[in-house]
């Protein structure tokens, strides 16, 4: 849509990503403040606005900023629905917001398919919760009203809208690229084939890319190329299951072990463009070292937050963020993985760590019994 106005422009895309990153920082602030108050919101806002690796990565035109902004918008809407259902005032208002959430999750899924992990987390958190509305109209002799007050109703509604919108978004993409997209059961074939390639450490490699390209050229079908890749992946798993398990552990370390992706990609492209001076390379290295200390602190306080959530007896919307991490980690232990794939999770770590810090401060301020 942007390029229809500006033409195909890297600069326009970078400015759009910068705008989306600013919007993401605001959403991180609002989410943290809603969950834990002003202190958590301010901590999250400062961290999101000045996180070094994401600033460095902002010089690269990629899909992560748009996906992250959409995902955070979904999280914000989910928390609003979860924490403040009475503010919707009516059942119709709640239904409208559930429909909006399902549509936004599908839109994010059109950018990167990982929004389906958040969808599962949302459903799991919605199911046990009962809603009490300010106004309960008698609709269909009260049956609709009683159903709409149950968590499973909202979970089912979000899921149905997601599936419907995801179908039409897929059709729109197919129309634009003039190729039919593979179905959901086959669409991960290439990523799984790459992810279980022990020789390439589960990362992108030319051999697997050439295989997929050959299958696509032979069949002129993305579905058949993905299915052929899936067959190769299953043969690799059957031939070396222990090696695949060990590789999954290695990929876990690759994905979460550091936060160097911003420095790596910026240094790489500056070098390719002949713009990397020794002084600039040294500066990026120093920023990267500082960034990893911040990353370690965020992981630590996220773990503190997780421990605090585990002690709660009731379901909290913040638990959906923990489930998002668990699902993402589990997927990438099988699928193709790179360090930059945790880009969107940094915002989640920032939210969780701000909640952890705010929780510790709150406990320290409580008077002794």
C-alpha positions in Angstrom: 0.0 0.0 0.0 2.9 2.4 0.8 4.7 1.7 -2.4 1.6 2.4 -4.4 2.0 6.0 -3.1 5.8 6.4 -3.0 6.8 3.8 -5.6 9.2 1.0 -4.7 11.5 2.8 -2.4 13.9 1.4 0.3 13.9 4.7 2.0 10.1 4.9 2.3 10.1 1.4 3.7 12.6 2.3 6.3 10.6 5.3 7.4 7.5 3.2 7.6 9.4 0.7 9.8 10.6 3.5 12.0 7.1 4.7 12.4 5.9 1.2 13.3 8.8 0.8 15.8 7.7 4.0 17.5 4.1 2.6 17.6 5.4 -0.6 19.1 7.3 1.2 21.8 4.0 3.0 22.7 2.1 -0.3 22.7 4.7 -1.9 25.0 4.2 1.0 27.4 0.5 0.7 27.4 0.6 -3.1 27.8 3.1 -3.0 30.8 1.2 -0.1 32.4 -2.1 -1.9 32.1 -0.7 -5.1 33.6 1.3 -3.6 36.4 1.0 0.2 36.7 3.0 3.3 35.9 6.5 2.2 37.0 6.3 -0.9 34.8 5.0 1.2 31.9 7.9 3.7 32.1 10.5 1.0 32.4 9.1 -0.8 29.4 8.9 2.4 27.4 12.5 3.5 27.9 13.8 0.0 27.2 11.7 -0.4 24.0 12.6 3.1 22.7 16.4 2.7 23.2 17.1 -1.1 22.7 20.4 -1.1 20.8 19.9 -4.2 18.6 16.5 -3.0 17.4 17.9 0.4 16.6 20.8 -1.1 14.6 18.4 -3.4 12.8 16.2 -0.5 11.9 18.7 0.3 9.0 17.5 -2.9 7.3 14.3 -3.2 5.3 12.6 -6.3 6.7 9.2 -7.5 7.9 9.9 -7.8 11.6 8.8 -4.2 12.6 5.4 -4.6 10.9 4.8 -8.0 12.4 5.9 -6.9 15.8 3.6 -3.9 15.8 0.6 -6.0 14.7 1.4 -8.6 17.3 1.6 -6.1 20.1 -1.7 -4.5 18.9 -3.2 -8.0 19.3 -1.7 -8.4 22.8 -3.1 -5.0 23.8 -6.6 -5.8 22.6 -6.5 -9.2 24.2 -5.5 -7.7 27.6 -8.3 -5.1 27.2 -10.8 -7.9 26.6 -9.4 -10.1 29.4 -9.0 -7.5 32.1 -11.9 -5.0 31.5 -14.8 -6.9 29.9 -17.3 -4.6 31.7 -16.0 -1.6 29.8 -17.4 -3.1 26.6 -20.7 -2.5 28.3 -22.7 -4.9 26.1 -22.3 -8.4 24.7 -22.3 -6.9 21.2 -19.3 -4.8 22.2 -17.4 -7.8 23.4 -18.3 -9.7 20.3 -17.1 -6.9 18.1 -13.7 -6.7 19.9 -13.3 -10.5 19.6 -14.0 -10.3 15.9 -11.4 -7.5 15.7 -8.8 -9.5 17.6 -9.3 -12.5 15.3 -9.0 -10.3 12.2 -5.8 -8.6 13.5 -4.2 -12.0 14.4 -5.0 -13.2 10.8 -3.4 -10.0 9.4 -0.3 -10.5 11.5 -0.2 -14.1 10.3 -0.2 -12.9 6.7 3.1 -11.1 7.5 4.7 -13.9 9.6 2.9 -17.1 10.6 4.0 -17.0 14.2 0.9 -15.1 15.2 -0.8 -18.5 15.4 1.3 -19.2 18.5 -0.3 -16.1 20.2 -3.7 -17.3 18.9 -3.2 -20.6 20.9 -2.1 -18.7 24.0 -5.1 -16.4 23.8 -7.5 -19.3 23.5 -5.9 -21.1 26.4 -6.2 -18.0 28.6 -9.8 -17.2 27.5 -11.3 -20.7 28.1 -11.3 -20.7 31.9 -12.6 -17.2 32.3 -16.2 -16.1 32.9 -17.3 -12.6 31.9 -19.9 -10.4 33.8 -21.3 -7.7 31.6 -22.9 -4.4 32.8 -25.8 -5.0 30.5 -27.0 -8.5 29.6 -29.7 -8.3 27.0 -32.0 -11.2 26.7 -31.1 -12.6 23.3 -32.5 -15.9 21.9 -34.3 -16.5 25.2 -31.1 -15.9 27.1 -29.1 -18.7 25.5 -26.8 -16.4 23.6 -26.3 -14.3 26.7 -25.3 -17.3 28.8 -23.0 -18.6 26.1 -21.4 -15.2 25.5 -20.5 -14.9 29.2 -18.3 -18.0 29.0 -14.6 -17.9 28.1 -15.0 -20.8 25.5 -17.4 -18.6 23.5 -14.9 -15.8 23.1 -12.1 -18.3 22.4 -14.2 -20.0 19.7 -15.2 -16.6 18.2 -11.6 -15.4 17.9 -10.6 -18.7 16.3 -13.4 -18.8 13.8 -12.8 -15.2 12.7 -9.0 -15.9 12.5 -9.6 -18.9 10.2 -12.1 -17.0 8.0 -9.8 -13.9 7.6 -6.7 -16.0 7.2 -8.4 -17.8 4.3 -9.3 -14.5 2.5 -5.9 -13.0 3.2 -4.3 -16.1 1.6 -6.5 -15.7 -1.4 -5.5 -12.1 -1.7 -1.8 -13.0 -1.5 -2.3 -15.7 -4.1 -4.0 -13.3 -6.4 -1.2 -10.8 -6.1 1.6 -13.2 -6.8 -0.4 -15.3 -9.3 0.4 -18.5 -7.5 -1.7 -20.7 -5.2 -0.4 -20.8 -1.7 0.1 -24.3 -0.1 -2.3 -25.3 2.6 -1.5 -24.9 6.3 -0.6 -28.6 6.5 2.1 -28.3 3.9 3.3 -24.7 4.2 6.0 -25.5 6.7 7.7 -28.2 4.7 10.7 -26.2 3.6 11.3 -24.7 7.0 11.1 -28.1 8.6 13.5 -29.6 6.0 16.0 -26.8 6.7 15.4 -27.0 10.5 16.3 -30.7 10.7 19.4 -30.5 8.5 22.1 -31.4 10.9 24.8 -30.6 8.4 23.8 -26.9 8.2 22.9 -26.7 11.9 19.3 -26.1 11.1 20.0 -22.8 9.3 19.3 -21.7 5.8 21.6 -23.4 3.3 22.0 -23.4 -0.5 21.5 -27.2 -0.9 18.0 -27.1 0.6 17.1 -23.9 -1.2 18.2 -25.4 -4.5 16.1 -28.5 -3.8 13.0 -26.5 -3.2 13.6 -24.3 -6.3 14.0 -27.4 -8.4 10.8 -28.9 -7.1 8.9 -25.7 -7.7 10.3 -25.3 -11.2 9.4 -29.0 -12.0 5.8 -28.8 -10.7 5.0 -25.1 -10.9 3.2 -25.7 -7.5 4.2 -24.3 -4.2 2.1 -27.0 -2.5 3.9 -29.8 -4.2 7.3 -28.3 -3.6 6.5 -27.9 0.1 5.2 -31.5 0.3 8.4 -32.8 -1.3 10.4 -30.8 1.2 8.3 -32.3 4.0 9.0 -35.8 2.8 12.8 -35.0 2.9 12.4 -33.6 6.5 10.5 -36.7 7.7 13.2 -39.0 6.2 15.9 -37.0 8.0 14.1 -37.3 11.3 13.6 -41.0 10.9 17.3 -41.5 9.9 18.8 -39.6 12.7 16.3 -38.8 15.6 19.0 -38.4 18.2 20.9 -36.0 16.0 17.7 -33.9 15.4 17.1 -33.7 19.1 20.7 -32.5 19.7 20.3 -30.0 16.9 17.1 -28.7 18.5 19.1 -27.9 21.7 21.7 -26.2 19.6 19.1 -24.1 17.8 17.6 -23.1 21.1 21.0 -21.7 22.0 21.3 -20.0 18.6 18.0 -18.3 18.9 18.1 -17.1 22.5 21.8 -17.2 23.4 22.6 -13.6 22.6 21.1 -10.5 21.0 23.8 -9.9 18.3 21.5 -10.0 15.2 21.3 -6.2 14.9 25.1 -5.7 15.0 25.7 -8.7 12.7 23.4 -7.7 9.9 24.3 -4.0 10.1 28.0 -4.8 10.0 27.5 -7.3 7.1 25.6 -4.8 4.9 27.9 -1.9 5.7 30.8 -4.1 4.7 29.1 -5.1 1.4 28.4 -1.5 0.6 32.0 -0.5 1.4 30.9 1.9 4.2 32.3 0.0 7.2 35.2 1.8 8.7 37.4 0.5 11.5 36.0 3.2 13.9 32.4 2.3 13.0 33.0 -1.4 13.3 34.5 -0.8 16.8 31.6 1.4 17.8 29.1 -1.3 16.7 31.0 -3.9 18.6 30.9 -1.8 21.8 27.2 -1.2 21.4 26.7 -4.9 20.9 28.5 -5.8 24.1 26.3 -3.3 26.1 23.3 -4.7 24.3 24.0 -8.2 25.5 24.2 -7.1 29.2 20.8 -5.5 28.8 19.5 -8.7 27.1 20.7 -10.8 30.0 19.0 -8.4 32.5 15.8 -8.6 30.5 15.9 -12.4 30.6 16.6 -12.5 34.3 13.7 -10.2 35.2 11.4 -12.0 32.8 12.2 -15.2 34.7 11.4 -13.3 37.9 8.0 -12.3 36.4 7.3 -15.9 35.3 8.0 -17.1 38.9 5.6 -14.4 40.2 2.9 -15.5 37.7 3.3 -19.1 38.6 2.4 -18.3 42.2 -0.9 -16.7 41.2 -4.0 -18.9 41.7 -6.0 -17.1 39.0 -5.3 -16.8 35.2 -3.5 -13.6 34.2 -3.3 -12.2 30.7 0.5 -11.9 31.2 0.6 -15.7 31.2 -0.3 -15.6 27.5 3.1 -13.9 27.0 4.8 -16.7 28.7 3.0 -19.2 26.5 4.0 -17.1 23.4 7.7 -17.6 24.4 7.2 -21.3 25.0 5.5 -21.9 21.7 8.0 -19.8 19.7 10.9 -21.7 21.4 9.4 -25.1 20.7 8.6 -24.3 17.0 12.1 -23.1 16.3 13.7 -26.1 17.9 12.2 -28.0 14.9 11.9 -25.3 12.2 14.7 -23.3 10.5 16.2 -20.8 13.0 18.2 -17.7 13.1 19.2 -15.3 15.9 17.1 -12.5 14.4 13.9 -14.6 14.7 13.6 -13.5 18.3 13.2 -9.8 17.3 9.5 -9.7 18.2 10.1 -11.6 21.4 12.3 -8.8 22.7 9.3 -6.6 23.1 7.7 -9.4 25.1 10.8 -9.8 27.3 10.8 -6.0 27.9 7.1 -6.2 29.1 7.7 -9.2 31.3 10.9 -7.9 32.8 9.2 -4.5 33.6 6.5 -6.5 35.4 9.2 -8.4 37.2 11.0 -5.3 38.4 7.7 -3.6 39.3 6.7 -6.7 41.3 10.0 -6.7 43.2 9.7 -3.0 44.0 6.1 -3.5 45.2 7.1 -6.3 47.5 10.0 -4.3 49.0 7.6 -1.3 49.7 5.1 -3.5 51.6 5.4 -3.0 55.4 6.6 -6.0 57.4 3.9 -7.9 59.2 
